[in-house]
């Protein structure tokens, strides 16, 4: 009779589960890291849930995506001690916390492990234990950490090979708009002689920060959600005419070597 592990499955079943997750990760997309991989990890470890949070390098916030009908909605968290996920990202260390389920009046143990890619924190995987009022055991924690390393490796591969095909890919992936609504916005912009960005902001209800993030990801440039917080060199501004700045919608803020930033 096969000996069972602390997870309630045999060693061969555990190894098969590991291989399945590793195999899925080899071809996983960024969306798979949100929606496909976490349920597989949760099933293998007998967890109540597993969630992937990606760190936004522009704002340092962490985002997970939840399916709501046919649309994906983002849930943001700050990289600070207000949550176990934020604390793990901030400290770059595995973090633990108790979470009370108000509907069942039970406590559930939560583990958050930072996902590293290229030596930087690119996200966090959060595991909520499936057994109430119980600390996660060492065997589950060890396997979870091993799988987090694989997720980090795959995430690095995805990020290294990802260049946004259009300036609006982020808006579609985040559920802010659909491909069809983008097509209509482009048609409207062409008909009225306006920029697509103008139509998105004034007719489609797209948030300015979301649009900025989308453009920044495509053009691979930094983006500040609150430009007023950035110091601006007055002598640099005077080197450009107001017409040039308005036409190109840019605000030079300083020098980076011999180049304007």
N, C-alpha and C positions, 0 to 999 in steps of 0.2 A: 504494500500500500504506500502510495507516494506521501511524503511528509509535507504538511502544509506550512506556509510561511506565516508570519504575523499578520499578513493581509488577508488570510483566510483562503488563499489559493496555493496551488502547488508551485514548486520551483520552475517546472516546465511551463506552467501557465504564466508565471511572472515573466519569464524570459521571452515568451511569445508576445506578451503585452508590450514589453520594452521594444522588441523588434518592430512591432506594428507602429508604435509612436515614432520610432526612429525612421522607419520607412516613409511614413506620411510627411515627416519634416523635410525629407530630401527634396520634395517637390512642392512644399507648402508655399503659398503666397502670403502676403501680409494679412489679407482678410482671413486666411486659414488660421493664422496665429490667434486671431480674435474668436473665431467661431467654430473651427473644426478640431484644432489640437486640444484646447482645454477640456472639452467633454471626454476625449479619449484618455487624457491624464487622470481626470476625475474618476472615470470608470475603473482604470487600472488600480488606483490607490484607494478606492472605496470612499472618495471624498464627497462631501455635500455639493461642492462646486469648486471650479478652478476658473480664474479670470486672468486675462492678459491685459496689462496696461502698458501703453507705449509712451515714452517720454518725448515731449515736444521740445526740440532743441531751441526753438525760438522763444518760448515762454517758460520753459522748465516745468510746465504742467504735465500731468499724466492723464492719459485718456484710455478708456475702454469703450468698446462698441457693443451695443445691445440691439438685437433684432426686435423690432416692433412692427409686426405685420411683415410687409415686404421691404421696410426701410430700416437702415441702420442709424441708431442715434448714439451720440457720444456722451459719456459721463466723465467729467473732468475732476481731477483731484490735484491738490497742491503738493509740491515736494517739501512737506514740513511735518512736524510731529502730530498734526491733527488726525492722521489716519495711519494705520500700520503700513499701508502701501507707500504713503508719502514718506514715512520715517525710514523705510527700507531704501528708498531712492536717495534720500538725503544722506544717510549714513553709509550707504553701499554695503550694508550688512543684513543678514537674515533677521527678520523681526517677527515678534510673536505678540498676540493680543487675544483677549476674550471678547466675543461679540454676543450680545444678548438678543435672542429672537423674541420680540414682544408678543407675537401671536401664540407661540408655544410655551413661553416663559421658561426657556432653557438657555444655557450658555453654550456657545460653540467656539472651538479653538481655531484661530486663524494664523496662518503662516504666510509671510510675504518675503520673497527672495528676489533680489535685484538681478535683472538680466543684463549681462555685460556683452558688448560687442565692440571689438577694437579697443578694449580697455576702458570704455566709457559706459556709464549707465544708460542703456537705451530703453529700458522698460522694467516692469516688475511682474512677476507671476504670483498671484494670491491664491492660496488653497484654504478653503473652509472645511474643517474636519467633519466627517459624516456622523460621528458619534457624539452625542450631547454630553456636556460636562466632563469631557475627557481630553487630556493633553495628547497631542499626536505622538506616536511612538517613533523610536529612533530609526527603525527600518523604513517606514514610510518617508520620513524626513530625508534619509539618505538617497532614496530612489528619486524623490521629488527634486532634490538638488542636482542629481545627475541629469534629469530631464531638462531642468532649467538651463544647464550648460549647453545642451543640444539646441534648445530654442534660441539661445544667444548666438550660437554659431550660425544657425539658419538666418536669423535676423540680420546679422552682419552681411551675409551673402546677398540677401534681398536689398539691403540699403546700398551696398556697393554697386549693384547692377541696376538700380532704379533711377531713372530720370523721367520726370513727368512728361508724358507725351504732349499734353496741352496745358495751358495756364489754369485750366478749370477742373483738372482731374480730382483735386482734393475735395472740391465742392460736391462732386458726384459721389465719391467714395464715402464722404462723411454723411451723406443723406440730405445735404442742404438743398439739393436740386437733383432732377433726373436728367438723363441724356436728352430726352424729348424737350424738357423745358429749356435746356441750354440751346438746343437747335432753334427753338422759337425765339429765344433772346437774340441769337445771332442774326436771324432773319429780320427781326425788328430793328436791330442796330443798323443793318445794311440799308433798310428801307428809309430810316429816319436820318441817316448820316451821322449817327452817334457811335461812340465806342461801346463795345460789348460790356465793359465794366460799368459804364453809366447806366445801361439798361438793367444790369444785374442789381445795382444798388437802388435805383429809383422805381423800377417796375416789378422786380422779382423778389424784393424783400431780403436780399442777401446781406448779411452783416458785413460791415467794412473790415473787421478784423479777420473774419473767415476768408474774405476775398484776398486780403493781404497775405495771409498764410498760403493760399493756393498759388498766388503769383510768385511768392518767394520760393516755394518748393520747386516750381517749374524752372525759374531762372537761376536757382541755386545762389541766392543772395540773402543776406540777413534782412529781417523784417522786425520793426518795433511796433507793437500794438499801440503804444502811446508815444509818438514822435516828440511830443512836447517835453518828455522826460529826458530826451537826449540832448547833451550840450552841443550847441552850434557855434562855430567860429565866425563871428561877424565879418572879419576881413576876407574869409573865403566866400561868403555869400556875395560880397560886393564884386567878385570877379565874374559873376554871371548876371546877365540881364534878366529882369522879371519875365520877359516874354519867353526866354529860353527855359526857365524853370517851370513856367506854366505849361508850355508846349510839351515838355518831356516828363512832367509830373515827378520831378525829383527834388530832393532837398539835400545838398551836400552838407555834411556835418563835421568833416575834419580831414586831416591828411593821414594816409597810411603809407609810410615811406614817401615815395615821390608820386603817389597816386591819390586822387580824391576819393574819399569814402562816402 
